[in-house]
Amino acid sequence: MDIISYILLIGICVMLIIAGVLAAILMGKSEKLEAASTSLDQLKSTFENLDKEAKEIIKTDIKINQAQEELDRRLNGLESLQKTSRLISTTLDENEIFHRLQHSLANNLSYEKKLIFLYDDNHNLQSRLNVGIQTEDVYFILTDINKNPDLVKTFQEGHTFSSATAPVQKQEMIKHIFTVEYFVIAPILNQNGLIGIIFVGNQSNAETITRADEEVISILASQIGQSLGNARLFEEVFKSTQILESKVQDRTIKLEQALKEVQDISLKKSEFVSAVSHELRTPLTSIKGYAEILMTGKLGEVPESVKNRLEKINTHSDNLVKLINNLLDIARIESGKAEMLFTKNEMAKIIEDVHDVLTPLMKTKDIDWYTEIDARIPELLLDKGQIDRVFTNLVSNAIKFTPEHGNITIKAKYDNAKQIIETEVVDTGIGMSNDDMKKLFTEFYRIDNKINQSVKGTGLGLSLVKKIIEAHHGKIWVTSQLNMGTSFHFTLPLDPHNIKHEETA
């Protein structure tokens, strides 16, 4: 091999080595380029994701700001609503309600125009309050509304609507009539239904109306309706009360006049009875006296048949005298001319005296006598003679209407708190009906039963008893059941003078 070939071989080897080195270098750079390209792609993807996230964050922030603004508006609206509600809920005068609304709506609600329309008796809208609108403009607004039956119908349906929720056609109509860009209209309702509407609105340079505004105005309309309903209800009740008071006063005057007439008639009756009784007493005394003289035979022998008739005259004369005396006593007590001789007496002693007098009558029917007397009863002021008549009359009636082998009980107890004595005369007799009890103390009333049919009476005894008890400032009443017995109850004060003084005072 020559040198040239050797040199060429060496050259070729060197070139191959250089080519290998260059190939290796190129292969490394290609790998780095691929790695760099991959990193660049990943970076681009990351930037794109970050951009999307940034946009979402911005959108979320905008929504949060909008929600915050909405919340602030709601809070401001509710605060204003609370102030207004507090003002109008503390009065029951309709004029005062609107006076307070005028001030509150002007200062607390951030709307340029505020109107309240109420329906009159003919169901036509009438302006009741306006803020931010000229009076003549209100007239034209009402005229335009009344010319538009669709709008009137919309109001009467009682729905709240606004520039945020109303159909476009209705929005344009209301914007034109009220000369506003944004508005809320809410019905005013009370327990009787729709009574009016409230309108608030702004021009185009103000904030847009939202659902929050709509809700606040709807609540305000409800509060106004409730306050007006309460005021009108109060007015109706007040007028009814005045009418009732007037009727009561008129009726009271008429009743007072009627009572005075009854009292005058009663007084004249008492005076008449007293006069007639006095006139009858004198001739009756003479008749009784002559009958007794004839019966004694002082004017000559009297045949037995004539003597029997004279005895009947004497007996009937006694009955008439008793009747006249009772009439006189009732007349005196009613007219206030009867003089009560009040002295201190023991109730137990009065009851025992009555027992002694009436024991013979009770023995004839084998009636047992019982007493339940409160030992704490102090002495009390009363007219002993009159109270004796009360007990005698009540116990005599008990004996009369109690069958044989029955019993009569006298009860008396002391009420320290009321300073009165409560007394009962209880029998086991035939009793009486409710109708009879209602009429029992009426003059000349006698219960229609077999005993009264066989035994004559005047029907004045219990009436006299009632007058005597009332003259002592007490009360008397009766309880009874047919065939179960009867109880007469009456009260007597310890000192009638103190009772009379208190009543007069």
Secondary structure, DSSP 8 states (H G I E B T S, - for coil): --HHHHHHHHHHHHHHHHHHHHHHHHHHHHHHHHHHHHHHHHHHHHHHHHHHHHHHHHHHHHHHHHHHHHHHHHHHHHHHHHHHHHHHTT---HHHHHHHHHHHHHHHS--SEEEEEEE-TTS-EEEEEEESS-HHHHHHHHHHHHT-HHHHHHHHTT--EETTTS-HHHHHHHHHHHT-SEEEEEEEEETTEEEEEEEEEE-TTS----HHHHHHHHHHHHHHHHHHHHHHHHHHHHHHHHHHHHHHHHHHHHHHHHHHHHHHHHHHHHHHHHHHHHHHHHHHHHHHHHHHHHHHTTTS---HHHHHHHHHHHHHHHHHHHHHHHHHHHHHHHHT------EEE-HHHHHHHHHHHHHHHHHHTT-EEEEEE-TT---EEE-HHHHHHHHHHHHHHHHHHS-TT-EEEEEEEEETTTTEEEEEEEE-S----HHHHHHTTSTT----SHHHHHS---S-HHHHHHHHHHHTT--EEEEEETTTEEEEEEEEES-HHHHHHHHH-
